[in-house]
Amino acid sequence: MSGGYTAAEEELVQLVVAVLALALVYSYPALPLYPLVFLAVAAAFVPHELAHKLVAESMGLEARFRLSPPALASSIAICLLTGGVVKVGAAGAVVVSGWVTVDDEGEIALAGPLANLAVAVFAACLGPASPLFTYIALVNAGAAVFNLLPSPPLDGFKVLRWNGEYWVAAFACSLLCSALVAASAVQDALGWLLWRW
């Protein structure tokens, strides 16, 4: 127990705080859009982090999402100082404990972007039903591309260090998915405008 919370409850609270704060960063300065942005951020951030956690735990490792107040404060400060022009989505990460090999780390890292791609494809299929699904698809596809960039501490660096072929395949898929989702979003928007007209 920690402060009256179980470990699982504390982890959930930290995850919720991260999503609430990141939605604020990504909606600023258009704060009336906060509810829409919150749903999109939650649909990208939560599956991404849970995928890391579940894959690590399936390997017998201990994994918990940890909020990073310094990273979150930096994200908010950068957003405010640039008037909302620069958005940094750092709020925390899944911390894995135990004997973690390079292979393990690569598989755990790959799980997050793959979860984003799965959500992006699913939401894109529902895009014609509502612009919200199109937005969720765009956010998830973008999250997959960004997280697969081969730069530390991003997932792409860990995947590339583990297996270059898997990284190339995953990054290519994320770029293709982003392009298809963007094209679908344009098509949905044109269809909506023509229907209104």
N, CA and C atoms as an extended XYZ file, in Angstrom:
591
Properties=species:S:1:pos:R:3:atomname:S:1:resname:S:1:resid:I:1 pbc="F F F"
N         0.846       -1.186        0.000 N   MET     1
C         0.000        0.000        0.000 CA  MET     1
C         0.882        1.238        0.000 C   MET     1
N         0.408        2.273       -0.688 N   SER     2
C         1.154        3.536       -0.756 CA  SER     2
C         0.170        4.684       -0.686 C   SER     2
N         0.154        5.392        0.467 N   GLY     3
C        -0.731        6.528        0.608 CA  GLY     3
C        -2.198        6.148        0.545 C   GLY     3
N        -2.553        4.943        0.980 N   GLY     4
C        -3.938        4.515        0.957 CA  GLY     4
C        -4.347        3.845       -0.342 C   GLY     4
N        -3.484        3.863       -1.341 N   TYR     5
C        -3.785        3.238       -2.625 CA  TYR     5
C        -3.042        1.907       -2.736 C   TYR     5
N        -3.646        0.963       -3.465 N   THR     6
C        -2.886       -0.225       -3.846 CA  THR     6
C        -1.978        0.183       -4.996 C   THR     6
N        -1.018       -0.676       -5.325 N   ALA     7
C        -0.097       -0.369       -6.427 CA  ALA     7
C        -0.859       -0.195       -7.728 C   ALA     7
N        -1.866       -1.051       -7.968 N   ALA     8
C        -2.647       -0.972       -9.204 CA  ALA     8
C        -3.452        0.320       -9.261 C   ALA     8
N        -4.032        0.720       -8.134 N   GLU     9
C        -4.807        1.961       -8.089 CA  GLU     9
C        -3.908        3.172       -8.307 C   GLU     9
N        -2.726        3.129       -7.706 N   GLU    10
C        -1.783        4.234       -7.869 CA  GLU    10
C        -1.342        4.349       -9.325 C   GLU    10
N        -1.108        3.214       -9.954 N   GLU    11
C        -0.717        3.201      -11.366 CA  GLU    11
C        -1.834        3.774      -12.238 C   GLU    11
N        -3.077        3.399      -11.943 N   LEU    12
C        -4.222        3.899      -12.700 CA  LEU    12
C        -4.362        5.409      -12.538 C   LEU    12
N        -4.208        5.903      -11.312 N   VAL    13
C        -4.294        7.347      -11.053 CA  VAL    13
C        -3.221        8.084      -11.850 C   VAL    13
N        -2.003        7.554      -11.863 N   GLN    14
C        -0.912        8.201      -12.590 CA  GLN    14
C        -1.179        8.212      -14.094 C   GLN    14
N        -1.763        7.137      -14.600 N   LEU    15
C        -2.095        7.055      -16.022 CA  LEU    15
C        -3.176        8.075      -16.385 C   LEU    15
N        -4.186        8.203      -15.527 N   VAL    16
C        -5.268        9.167      -15.772 CA  VAL    16
C        -4.740       10.599      -15.726 C   VAL    16
N        -3.894       10.892      -14.747 N   VAL    17
C        -3.298       12.233      -14.647 CA  VAL    17
C        -2.492       12.547      -15.906 C   VAL    17
N        -1.738       11.571      -16.399 N   ALA    18
C        -0.937       11.774      -17.608 CA  ALA    18
C        -1.825       12.106      -18.797 C   ALA    18
N        -2.916       11.367      -18.958 N   VAL    19
C        -3.820       11.604      -20.096 CA  VAL    19
C        -4.496       12.963      -19.977 C   VAL    19
N        -4.970       13.301      -18.783 N   LEU    20
C        -5.617       14.604      -18.575 CA  LEU    20
C        -4.663       15.756      -18.908 C   LEU    20
N        -3.420       15.638      -18.448 N   ALA    21
C        -2.441       16.700      -18.674 CA  ALA    21
C        -2.021       16.776      -20.142 C   ALA    21
N        -1.798       15.642      -20.775 N   LEU    22
C        -1.394       15.644      -22.182 CA  LEU    22
C        -2.505       16.194      -23.076 C   LEU    22
N        -3.747       15.888      -22.728 N   ALA    23
C        -4.867       16.435      -23.490 CA  ALA    23
C        -4.899       17.955      -23.383 C   ALA    23
N        -4.529       18.462      -22.230 N   LEU    24
C        -4.451       19.910      -22.039 CA  LEU    24
C        -3.351       20.505      -22.922 C   LEU    24
N        -2.203       19.842      -22.948 N   VAL    25
C        -1.090       20.307      -23.783 CA  VAL    25
C        -1.487       20.321      -25.253 C   VAL    25
N        -2.105       19.235      -25.722 N   TYR    26
C        -2.426       19.124      -27.143 CA  TYR    26
C        -3.632       19.956      -27.566 C   TYR    26
N        -4.486       20.346      -26.622 N   SER    27
C        -5.638       21.175      -26.984 CA  SER    27
C        -5.337       22.668      -26.869 C   SER    27
N        -4.288       23.036      -26.139 N   TYR    28
C        -3.949       24.448      -25.958 CA  TYR    28
C        -3.411       25.035      -27.263 C   TYR    28
N        -3.829       26.233      -27.700 N   PRO    29
C        -4.706       27.181      -27.017 CA  PRO    29
C        -6.189       27.021      -27.344 C   PRO    29
N        -6.554       25.999      -28.128 N   ALA    30
C        -7.966       25.783      -28.489 CA  ALA    30
C        -8.652       24.935      -27.421 C   ALA    30
N        -8.728       25.457      -26.203 N   LEU    31
C        -9.230       24.682      -25.069 CA  LEU    31
C       -10.668       24.186      -25.210 C   LEU    31
N       -11.549       24.865      -25.991 N   PRO    32
C       -12.894       24.291      -26.176 CA  PRO    32
C       -12.872       22.903      -26.824 C   PRO    32
N       -11.764       22.574      -27.488 N   LEU    33
C       -11.638       21.254      -28.118 CA  LEU    33
C       -11.129       20.189      -27.143 C   LEU    33
N       -10.940       20.568      -25.885 N   TYR    34
C       -10.352       19.648      -24.899 CA  TYR    34
C       -11.050       18.284      -24.836 C   TYR    34
N       -12.402       18.221      -24.783 N   PRO    35
C       -13.034       16.885      -24.700 CA  PRO    35
C       -12.682       15.979      -25.879 C   PRO    35
N       -12.666       16.554      -27.085 N   LEU    36
C       -12.320       15.779      -28.272 CA  LEU    36
C       -10.865       15.319      -28.213 C   LEU    36
N        -9.982       16.240      -27.834 N   VAL    37
C        -8.558       15.919      -27.738 CA  VAL    37
C        -8.321       14.884      -26.642 C   VAL    37
N        -9.027       15.017      -25.523 N   PHE    38
C        -8.886       14.046      -24.429 CA  PHE    38
C        -9.195       12.636      -24.917 C   PHE    38
N       -10.292       12.469      -25.664 N   LEU    39
C       -10.664       11.136      -26.160 CA  LEU    39
C        -9.589       10.579      -27.099 C   LEU    39
N        -9.065       11.443      -27.968 N   ALA    40
C        -8.044       10.990      -28.917 CA  ALA    40
C        -6.739       10.631      -28.208 C   ALA    40
N        -6.344       11.459      -27.245 N   VAL    41
C        -5.109       11.181      -26.498 CA  VAL    41
C        -5.262        9.890      -25.689 C   VAL    41
N        -6.409        9.723      -25.046 N   ALA    42
C        -6.648        8.503      -24.267 CA  ALA    42
C        -6.612        7.271      -25.166 C   ALA    42
N        -7.194        7.396      -26.367 N   ALA    43
C        -7.239        6.260      -27.299 CA  ALA    43
C        -5.874        5.930      -27.888 C   ALA    43
N        -4.913        6.843      -27.759 N   ALA    44
C        -3.556        6.575      -28.249 CA  ALA    44
C        -2.605        6.222      -27.113 C   ALA    44
N        -2.647        7.003      -26.039 N   PHE    45
C        -1.684        6.857      -24.949 CA  PHE    45
C        -1.916        5.583      -24.132 C   PHE    45
N        -3.177        5.330      -23.780 N   VAL    46
C        -3.475        4.183      -22.906 CA  VAL    46
C        -3.162        2.846      -23.584 C   VAL    46
N        -3.652        2.575      -24.817 N   PRO    47
C        -3.281        1.301      -25.454 CA  PRO    47
C        -1.774        1.141      -25.648 C   PRO    47
N        -1.097        2.245      -25.971 N   HIS    48
C         0.352        2.204      -26.173 CA  HIS    48
C         1.069        1.743      -24.900 C   HIS    48
N         0.739        2.387      -23.782 N   GLU    49
C         1.410        2.053      -22.519 CA  GLU    49
C         0.999        0.669      -22.007 C   GLU    49
N        -0.287        0.335      -22.158 N   LEU    50
C        -0.748       -0.988      -21.709 CA  LEU    50
C        -0.104       -2.106      -22.520 C   LEU    50
N         0.134       -1.850      -23.803 N   ALA    51
C         0.792       -2.866      -24.637 CA  ALA    51
C         2.199       -3.143      -24.134 C   ALA    51
N         2.933       -2.072      -23.815 N   HIS    52
C         4.267       -2.257      -23.228 CA  HIS    52
C         4.170       -3.114      -21.959 C   HIS    52
N         3.242       -2.747      -21.101 N   LYS    53
C         3.086       -3.407      -19.798 CA  LYS    53
C         2.720       -4.888      -19.961 C   LYS    53
N         1.747       -5.170      -20.824 N   LEU    54
C         1.272       -6.543      -20.982 CA  LEU    54
C         2.342       -7.452      -21.582 C   LEU    54
N         3.086       -6.939      -22.561 N   VAL    55
C         4.146       -7.762      -23.161 CA  VAL    55
C         5.249       -8.032      -22.132 C   VAL    55
N         5.618       -7.012      -21.368 N   ALA    56
C         6.647       -7.204      -20.335 CA  ALA    56
C         6.189       -8.227      -19.300 C   ALA    56
N         4.951       -8.101      -18.863 N   GLU    57
C         4.434       -9.041      -17.857 CA  GLU    57
C         4.311      -10.449      -18.418 C   GLU    57
N         4.042      -10.576      -19.718 N   SER    58
C         3.960      -11.911      -20.321 CA  SER    58
C         5.327      -12.597      -20.324 C   SER    58
N         6.396      -11.801      -20.176 N   MET    59
C         7.754      -12.341      -20.105 CA  MET    59
C         8.177      -12.625      -18.669 C   MET    59
N         7.253      -12.410      -17.733 N   GLY    60
C         7.559      -12.649      -16.328 CA  GLY    60
C         8.235      -11.465      -15.660 C   GLY    60
N         8.218      -10.312      -16.315 N   LEU    61
C         8.847       -9.116      -15.758 CA  LEU    61
C         7.804       -8.279      -15.025 C   LEU    61
N         8.265       -7.447      -14.111 N   GLU    62
C         7.370       -6.519      -13.437 CA  GLU    62
C         7.369       -5.222      -14.232 C   GLU    62
N         6.173       -4.718      -14.519 N   ALA    63
C         6.062       -3.503      -15.321 CA  ALA    63
C         4.951       -2.619      -14.771 C   ALA    63
N         5.284       -1.333      -14.584 N   ARG    64
C         4.297       -0.378      -14.058 CA  ARG    64
C         4.447        0.953      -14.770 C   ARG    64
N         3.302        1.581      -15.042 N   PHE    65
C         3.362        2.923      -15.604 CA  PHE    65
C         3.728        3.893      -14.490 C   PHE    65
N         4.705        4.748      -14.760 N   ARG    66
C         5.144        5.753      -13.786 CA  ARG    66
C         5.011        7.134      -14.399 C   ARG    66
N         4.267        7.980      -13.728 N   LEU    67
C         4.161        9.374      -14.127 CA  LEU    67
C         5.496       10.051      -13.857 C   LEU    67
N         5.922       10.908      -14.783 N   SER    68
C         7.169       11.654      -14.595 CA  SER    68
C         6.826       13.135      -14.460 C   SER    68
N         6.712       13.643      -13.217 N   PRO    69
C         6.385       15.070      -13.037 CA  PRO    69
C         7.343       16.016      -13.766 C   PRO    69
N         8.680       15.767      -13.770 N   PRO    70
C         9.565       16.676      -14.517 CA  PRO    70
C         9.270       16.680      -16.024 C   PRO    70
N         9.028       15.496      -16.599 N   ALA    71
C         8.733       15.415      -18.034 CA  ALA    71
C         7.409       16.109      -18.346 C   ALA    71
N         6.423       15.880      -17.487 N   LEU    72
C         5.115       16.497      -17.693 CA  LEU    72
C         5.209       18.016      -17.549 C   LEU    72
N         5.942       18.477      -16.541 N   ALA    73
C         6.121       19.924      -16.350 CA  ALA    73
C         6.832       20.544      -17.555 C   ALA    73
N         7.805       19.832      -18.113 N   SER    74
C         8.522       20.317      -19.298 CA  SER    74
C         7.578       20.411      -20.496 C   SER    74
N         6.722       19.397      -20.665 N   SER    75
C         5.760       19.406      -21.772 CA  SER    75
C         4.834       20.610      -21.680 C   SER    75
N         4.341       20.867      -20.470 N   ILE    76
C         3.429       21.994      -20.259 CA  ILE    76
C         4.159       23.319      -20.466 C   ILE    76
N         5.369       23.433      -19.925 N   ALA    77
C         6.144       24.675      -20.049 CA  ALA    77
C         6.466       24.991      -21.505 C   ALA    77
N         6.900       23.977      -22.262 N   ILE    78
C         7.231       24.191      -23.679 CA  ILE    78
C         5.998       24.643      -24.443 C   ILE    78
N         4.873       24.008      -24.157 N   CYS    79
C         3.615       24.375      -24.812 CA  CYS    79
C         3.241       25.829      -24.517 C   CYS    79
N         3.313       26.210      -23.247 N   LEU    80
C         2.926       27.576      -22.851 CA  LEU    80
C         3.903       28.608      -23.397 C   LEU    80
N         5.199       28.316      -23.319 N   LEU    81
C         6.211       29.272      -23.767 CA  LEU    81
C         6.184       29.503      -25.277 C   LEU    81
N         5.698       28.515      -26.023 N   THR    82
C         5.631       28.655      -27.489 CA  THR    82
C         4.220       28.999      -27.961 C   THR    82
N         3.342       29.308      -27.015 N   GLY    83
C         1.971       29.645      -27.378 CA  GLY    83
C         1.208       28.482      -27.976 C   GLY    83
N         1.608       27.283      -27.640 N   GLY    84
C         0.928       26.093      -28.140 CA  GLY    84
C         1.424       25.621      -29.488 C   GLY    84
N         2.498       26.246      -30.008 N   VAL    85
C         3.025       25.852      -31.316 CA  VAL    85
C         3.792       24.534      -31.223 C   VAL    85
N         4.611       24.389      -30.179 N   VAL    86
C         5.406       23.171      -29.998 CA  VAL    86
C         4.736       22.285      -28.949 C   VAL    86
N         4.443       21.053      -29.333 N   LYS    87
C         3.801       20.088      -28.433 CA  LYS    87
C         4.755       18.931      -28.173 C   LYS    87
N         5.014       18.660      -26.917 N   VAL    88
C         5.844       17.519      -26.531 CA  VAL    88
C         4.994       16.618      -25.652 C   VAL    88
N         4.873       15.356      -26.033 N   GLY    89
C         3.994       14.443      -25.307 CA  GLY    89
C         4.702       13.581      -24.294 C   GLY    89
N         5.518       14.176      -23.450 N   ALA    90
C         6.225       13.412      -22.421 CA  ALA    90
C         5.490       13.541      -21.101 C   ALA    90
N         5.088       12.410      -20.546 N   ALA    91
C         4.371       12.437      -19.272 CA  ALA    91
C         4.773       11.296      -18.353 C   ALA    91
N         5.387       10.290      -18.909 N   GLY    92
C         5.763        9.121      -18.122 CA  GLY    92
C         5.961        7.934      -19.045 C   GLY    92
N         6.225        6.792      -18.456 N   ALA    93
C         6.476        5.596      -19.255 CA  ALA    93
C         6.296        4.360      -18.394 C   ALA    93
N         6.206        3.225      -19.066 N   VAL    94
C         6.162        1.953      -18.354 CA  VAL    94
C         7.596        1.592      -17.970 C   VAL    94
N         7.814        1.417      -16.681 N   VAL    95
C         9.130        1.054      -16.160 CA  VAL    95
C         9.143       -0.451      -15.922 C   VAL    95
N        10.128       -1.114      -16.511 N   VAL    96
C        10.215       -2.577      -16.426 CA  VAL    96
C        11.329       -2.951      -15.463 C   VAL    96
N        11.009       -3.869      -14.549 N   SER    97
C        11.992       -4.335      -13.566 CA  SER    97
C        12.276       -5.814      -13.791 C   SER    97
N        13.509       -6.187      -13.577 N   GLY    98
C        13.905       -7.581      -13.746 CA  GLY    98
C        15.038       -7.688      -14.743 C   GLY    98
N        15.388       -8.903      -15.098 N   TRP    99
C        16.468       -9.140      -16.041 CA  TRP    99
C        15.919       -8.957      -17.449 C   TRP    99
N        16.238       -7.821      -18.080 N   VAL   100
C        15.704       -7.478      -19.401 CA  VAL   100
C        16.827       -7.530      -20.427 C   VAL   100
N        16.703       -8.436      -21.387 N   THR   101
C        17.695       -8.531      -22.456 CA  THR   101
C        17.372       -7.522      -23.556 C   THR   101
N        18.298       -7.358      -24.491 N   VAL   102
C        18.058       -6.465      -25.628 CA  VAL   102
C        16.866       -6.963      -26.440 C   VAL   102
N        16.754       -8.284      -26.582 N   ASP   103
C        15.618       -8.858      -27.300 CA  ASP   103
C        14.301       -8.542      -26.580 C   ASP   103
N        14.297       -8.737      -25.270 N   ASP   104
C        13.098       -8.438      -24.477 CA  ASP   104
C        12.720       -6.965      -24.626 C   ASP   104
N        13.710       -6.108      -24.488 N   GLU   105
C        13.468       -4.667      -24.560 CA  GLU   105
C        12.913       -4.281      -25.931 C   GLU   105
N        13.429       -4.896      -26.982 N   GLY   106
C        12.944       -4.614      -28.336 CA  GLY   106
C        11.501       -5.034      -28.530 C   GLY   106
N        11.167       -6.233      -28.050 N   GLU   107
C         9.785       -6.723      -28.180 CA  GLU   107
C         8.823       -5.851      -27.378 C   GLU   107
N         9.226       -5.476      -26.183 N   ILE   108
C         8.385       -4.619      -25.338 CA  ILE   108
C         8.185       -3.264      -26.011 C   ILE   108
N         9.259       -2.719      -26.571 N   ALA   109
C         9.187       -1.415      -27.227 CA  ALA   109
C         8.279       -1.455      -28.454 C   ALA   109
N         8.366       -2.527      -29.228 N   LEU   110
C         7.573       -2.637      -30.457 CA  LEU   110
C         6.079       -2.724      -30.169 C   LEU   110
N         5.727       -3.270      -29.023 N   ALA   111
C         4.308       -3.479      -28.694 CA  ALA   111
C         3.511       -2.172      -28.674 C   ALA   111
N         4.118       -1.085      -28.184 N   GLY   112
C         3.396        0.188      -28.087 CA  GLY   112
C         2.976        0.735      -29.440 C   GLY   112
N         3.926        0.945      -30.375 N   PRO   113
C         3.549        1.429      -31.703 CA  PRO   113
C         2.601        0.478      -32.447 C   PRO   113
N         2.770       -0.834      -32.257 N   LEU   114
C         1.851       -1.775      -32.916 CA  LEU   114
C         0.429       -1.603      -32.393 C   LEU   114
N         0.297       -1.315      -31.098 N   ALA   115
C        -1.024       -1.052      -30.529 CA  ALA   115
C        -1.616        0.203      -31.170 C   ALA   115
N        -0.789        1.235      -31.363 N   ASN   116
C        -1.263        2.456      -32.019 CA  ASN   116
C        -1.723        2.179      -33.447 C   ASN   116
N        -0.979        1.352      -34.169 N   LEU   117
C        -1.367        1.022      -35.539 CA  LEU   117
C        -2.687        0.261      -35.570 C   LEU   117
N        -2.872       -0.651      -34.621 N   ALA   118
C        -4.132       -1.404      -34.559 CA  ALA   118
C        -5.316       -0.480      -34.293 C   ALA   118
N        -5.151        0.444      -33.356 N   VAL   119
C        -6.224        1.398      -33.056 CA  VAL   119
C        -6.468        2.307      -34.256 C   VAL   119
N        -5.401        2.727      -34.928 N   ALA   120
C        -5.536        3.606      -36.096 CA  ALA   120
C        -6.358        2.934      -37.196 C   ALA   120
N        -6.061        1.680      -37.481 N   VAL   121
C        -6.782        0.957      -38.527 CA  VAL   121
C        -8.249        0.772      -38.135 C   VAL   121
N        -8.482        0.377      -36.897 N   PHE   122
C        -9.859        0.175      -36.415 CA  PHE   122
C       -10.652        1.477      -36.478 C   PHE   122
N       -10.057        2.577      -35.989 N   ALA   123
C       -10.758        3.857      -35.979 CA  ALA   123
C       -10.974        4.377      -37.392 C   ALA   123
N       -10.009        4.144      -38.285 N   ALA   124
C       -10.160        4.596      -39.674 CA  ALA   124
C       -11.340        3.897      -40.347 C   ALA   124
N       -11.538        2.635      -40.018 N   CYS   125
C       -12.684        1.897      -40.580 CA  CYS   125
C       -14.013        2.495      -40.124 C   CYS   125
N       -14.007        3.098      -38.930 N   LEU   126
C       -15.218        3.728      -38.400 CA  LEU   126
C       -15.299        5.208      -38.759 C   LEU   126
N       -14.268        5.723      -39.431 N   GLY   127
C       -14.188        7.137      -39.771 CA  GLY   127
C       -15.419        7.718      -40.442 C   GLY   127
N       -16.001        7.022      -41.428 N   PRO   128
C       -17.193        7.583      -42.080 CA  PRO   128
C       -18.364        7.810      -41.126 C   PRO   128
N       -18.374        7.109      -40.004 N   ALA   129
C       -19.487        7.257      -39.046 CA  ALA   129
C       -19.382        8.539      -38.244 C   ALA   129
N       -18.144        9.002      -37.986 N   SER   130
C       -17.961       10.199      -37.176 CA  SER   130
C       -16.553       10.763      -37.366 C   SER   130
N       -16.433       12.105      -37.431 N   PRO   131
C       -15.100       12.708      -37.526 CA  PRO   131
C       -14.220       12.367      -36.318 C   PRO   131
N       -14.838       12.027      -35.186 N   LEU   132
C       -14.058       11.665      -34.000 CA  LEU   132
C       -13.172       10.452      -34.284 C   LEU   132
N       -13.725        9.449      -34.964 N   PHE   133
C       -12.940        8.250      -35.267 CA  PHE   133
C       -11.790        8.571      -36.222 C   PHE   133
N       -12.044        9.469      -37.171 N   THR   134
C       -10.976        9.882      -38.085 CA  THR   134
C        -9.857       10.567      -37.317 C   THR   134
N       -10.228       11.419      -36.372 N   TYR   135
C        -9.239       12.124      -35.561 CA  TYR   135
C        -8.430       11.138      -34.713 C   TYR   135
N        -9.119       10.179      -34.115 N   ILE   136
C        -8.441        9.155      -33.314 CA  ILE   136
C        -7.467        8.359      -34.185 C   ILE   136
N        -7.885        8.042      -35.412 N   ALA   137
C        -7.016        7.311      -36.332 CA  ALA   137
C        -5.772        8.127      -36.664 C   ALA   137
N        -5.945        9.418      -36.921 N   LEU   138
C        -4.811       10.285      -37.240 CA  LEU   138
C        -3.828       10.387      -36.074 C   LEU   138
N        -4.363       10.550      -34.875 N   VAL   139
C        -3.505       10.680      -33.692 CA  VAL   139
C        -2.717        9.392      -33.453 C   VAL   139
N        -3.368        8.255      -33.591 N   ASN   140
C        -2.691        6.977      -33.370 CA  ASN   140
C        -1.638        6.687      -34.431 C   ASN   140
N        -1.965        6.986      -35.691 N   ALA   141
C        -0.992        6.766      -36.765 CA  ALA   141
C         0.228        7.660      -36.549 C   ALA   141
N        -0.018        8.903      -36.174 N   GLY   142
C         1.086        9.824      -35.896 CA  GLY   142
C         1.919        9.377      -34.709 C   GLY   142
N         1.252        8.850      -33.673 N   ALA   143
C         1.966        8.361      -32.492 CA  ALA   143
C         2.869        7.184      -32.849 C   ALA   143
N         2.385        6.309      -33.744 N   ALA   144
C         3.196        5.156      -34.157 CA  ALA   144
C         4.453        5.622      -34.889 C   ALA   144
N         4.290        6.557      -35.823 N   VAL   145
C         5.450        7.065      -36.573 CA  VAL   145
C         6.450        7.722      -35.623 C   VAL   145
N         5.953        8.607      -34.766 N   PHE   146
C         6.850        9.323      -33.861 CA  PHE   146
C         7.607        8.368      -32.947 C   PHE   146
N         6.886        7.431      -32.341 N   ASN   147
C         7.533        6.523      -31.383 CA  ASN   147
C         8.503        5.553      -32.036 C   ASN   147
N         8.367        5.346      -33.347 N   LEU   148
C         9.285        4.443      -34.037 CA  LEU   148
C        10.517        5.151      -34.603 C   LEU   148
N        10.612        6.463      -34.391 N   LEU   149
C        11.837        7.152      -34.804 CA  LEU   149
C        13.030        6.543      -34.056 C   LEU   149
N        14.134        6.287      -34.750 N   PRO   150
C        15.267        5.568      -34.128 CA  PRO   150
C        16.172        6.462      -33.291 C   PRO   150
N        15.587        7.134      -32.327 N   SER   151
C        16.349        8.042      -31.474 CA  SER   151
C        16.021        7.756      -30.014 C   SER   151
N        17.029        7.627      -29.158 N   PRO   152
C        16.730        7.373      -27.746 CA  PRO   152
C        16.062        8.589      -27.122 C   PRO   152
N        15.120        8.409      -26.209 N   PRO   153
C        14.696        7.147      -25.595 CA  PRO   153
C        13.466        6.544      -26.255 C   PRO   153
N        13.198        6.889      -27.512 N   LEU   154
C        11.976        6.415      -28.176 CA  LEU   154
C        12.024        4.912      -28.441 C   LEU   154
N        10.836        4.344      -28.656 N   ASP   155
C        10.715        2.905      -28.901 CA  ASP   155
C        11.512        2.467      -30.132 C   ASP   155
N        11.531        3.314      -31.150 N   GLY   156
C        12.219        2.951      -32.386 CA  GLY   156
C        13.687        2.641      -32.181 C   GLY   156
N        14.334        3.362      -31.285 N   PHE   157
C        15.749        3.114      -30.987 CA  PHE   157
C        15.934        1.704      -30.422 C   PHE   157
N        15.042        1.323      -29.497 N   LYS   158
C        15.143        0.004      -28.863 CA  LYS   158
C        14.834       -1.112      -29.855 C   LYS   158
N        13.849       -0.870      -30.740 N   VAL   159
C        13.499       -1.881      -31.748 CA  VAL   159
C        14.639       -2.039      -32.741 C   VAL   159
N        15.215       -0.934      -33.197 N   LEU   160
C        16.320       -0.994      -34.164 CA  LEU   160
C        17.537       -1.695      -33.575 C   LEU   160
N        17.829       -1.437      -32.304 N   ARG   161
C        18.965       -2.087      -31.640 CA  ARG   161
C        18.733       -3.593      -31.521 C   ARG   161
N        17.460       -3.982      -31.376 N   TRP   162
C        17.116       -5.389      -31.253 CA  TRP   162
C        17.134       -6.088      -32.606 C   TRP   162
N        16.439       -5.485      -33.608 N   ASN   163
C        16.307       -6.145      -34.900 CA  ASN   163
C        16.028       -5.094      -35.983 C   ASN   163
N        17.014       -4.839      -36.817 N   GLY   164
C        16.887       -3.818      -37.851 CA  GLY   164
C        15.781       -4.103      -38.848 C   GLY   164
N        15.610       -5.382      -39.218 N   GLU   165
C        14.571       -5.733      -40.193 CA  GLU   165
C        13.176       -5.483      -39.626 C   GLU   165
N        12.981       -5.821      -38.366 N   TYR   166
C        11.682       -5.566      -37.735 CA  TYR   166
C        11.416       -4.068      -37.651 C   TYR   166
N        12.482       -3.298      -37.354 N   TRP   167
C        12.293       -1.851      -37.269 CA  TRP   167
C        11.895       -1.275      -38.625 C   TRP   167
N        12.593       -1.686      -39.696 N   VAL   168
C        12.273       -1.189      -41.044 CA  VAL   168
C        10.831       -1.537      -41.397 C   VAL   168
N        10.431       -2.777      -41.126 N   ALA   169
C         9.065       -3.204      -41.448 CA  ALA   169
C         8.034       -2.403      -40.648 C   ALA   169
N         8.296       -2.239      -39.355 N   ALA   170
C         7.340       -1.517      -38.503 CA  ALA   170
C         7.258       -0.048      -38.889 C   ALA   170
N         8.423        0.566      -39.169 N   PHE   171
C         8.429        1.986      -39.524 CA  PHE   171
C         7.751        2.202      -40.873 C   PHE   171
N         8.020        1.308      -41.835 N   ALA   172
C         7.369        1.409      -43.148 CA  ALA   172
C         5.857        1.262      -43.014 C   ALA   172
N         5.429        0.309      -42.195 N   CYS   173
C         3.982        0.120      -41.960 CA  CYS   173
C         3.360        1.348      -41.321 C   CYS   173
N         4.087        1.967      -40.389 N   SER   174
C         3.543        3.149      -39.717 CA  SER   174
C         3.418        4.318      -40.692 C   SER   174
N         4.404        4.474      -41.588 N   LEU   175
C         4.335        5.540      -42.593 CA  LEU   175
C         3.188        5.288      -43.572 C   LEU   175
N         3.047        4.039      -44.007 N   LEU   176
C         1.966        3.687      -44.930 CA  LEU   176
C         0.608        3.904      -44.272 C   LEU   176
N         0.496        3.470      -43.020 N   CYS   177
C        -0.760        3.636      -42.283 CA  CYS   177
C        -1.095        5.120      -42.140 C   CYS   177
N        -0.105        5.936      -41.822 N   SER   178
C        -0.330        7.374      -41.678 CA  SER   178
C        -0.810        7.984      -42.991 C   SER   178
N        -0.178        7.581      -44.096 N   ALA   179
C        -0.569        8.112      -45.402 CA  ALA   179
C        -2.002        7.698      -45.751 C   ALA   179
N        -2.347        6.436      -45.509 N   LEU   180
C        -3.694        5.951      -45.826 CA  LEU   180
C        -4.750        6.596      -44.940 C   LEU   180
N        -4.416        6.760      -43.654 N   VAL   181
C        -5.362        7.393      -42.727 CA  VAL   181
C        -5.569        8.857      -43.107 C   VAL   181
N        -4.476        9.544      -43.481 N   ALA   182
C        -4.601       10.944      -43.894 CA  ALA   182
C        -5.452       11.056      -45.155 C   ALA   182
N        -5.226       10.168      -46.120 N   ALA   183
C        -6.029       10.177      -47.353 CA  ALA   183
C        -7.490        9.892      -47.043 C   ALA   183
N        -7.726        8.952      -46.129 N   SER   184
C        -9.093        8.621      -45.726 CA  SER   184
C        -9.756        9.810      -45.037 C   SER   184
N        -8.981       10.533      -44.211 N   ALA   185
C        -9.519       11.698      -43.511 CA  ALA   185
C        -9.937       12.777      -44.501 C   ALA   185
N        -9.103       12.983      -45.527 N   VAL   186
C        -9.439       13.978      -46.562 CA  VAL   186
C       -10.705       13.551      -47.298 C   VAL   186
N       -10.775       12.257      -47.633 N   GLN   187
C       -11.951       11.742      -48.333 CA  GLN   187
C       -13.208       11.892      -47.479 C   GLN   187
N       -13.109       11.580      -46.184 N   ASP   188
C       -14.257       11.728      -45.281 CA  ASP   188
C       -14.672       13.183      -45.165 C   ASP   188
N       -13.675       14.084      -45.080 N   ALA   189
C       -13.979       15.509      -44.955 CA  ALA   189
C       -14.667       16.032      -46.217 C   ALA   189
N       -14.167       15.627      -47.400 N   LEU   190
C       -14.795       16.048      -48.651 CA  LEU   190
C       -16.216       15.498      -48.768 C   LEU   190
N       -16.377       14.241      -48.369 N   GLY   191
C       -17.715       13.647      -48.399 CA  GLY   191
C       -18.669       14.383      -47.486 C   GLY   191
N       -18.193       14.751      -46.307 N   TRP   192
C       -19.030       15.479      -45.358 CA  TRP   192
C       -19.403       16.846      -45.908 C   TRP   192
N       -18.420       17.563      -46.520 N   LEU   193
C       -18.675       18.890      -47.085 CA  LEU   193
C       -19.661       18.818      -48.254 C   LEU   193
N       -19.487       17.822      -49.123 N   LEU   194
C       -20.404       17.655      -50.251 CA  LEU   194
C       -21.807       17.315      -49.776 C   LEU   194
N       -21.884       16.508      -48.743 N   TRP   195
C       -23.213       16.146      -48.202 CA  TRP   195
C       -23.889       17.365      -47.628 C   TRP   195
N       -23.121       18.223      -46.933 N   ARG   196
C       -23.673       19.445      -46.347 CA  ARG   196
C       -24.086       20.419      -47.444 C   ARG   196
N       -23.339       20.441      -48.521 N   TRP   197
C       -23.600       21.375      -49.603 CA  TRP   197
C       -24.838       20.939      -50.362 C   TRP   197
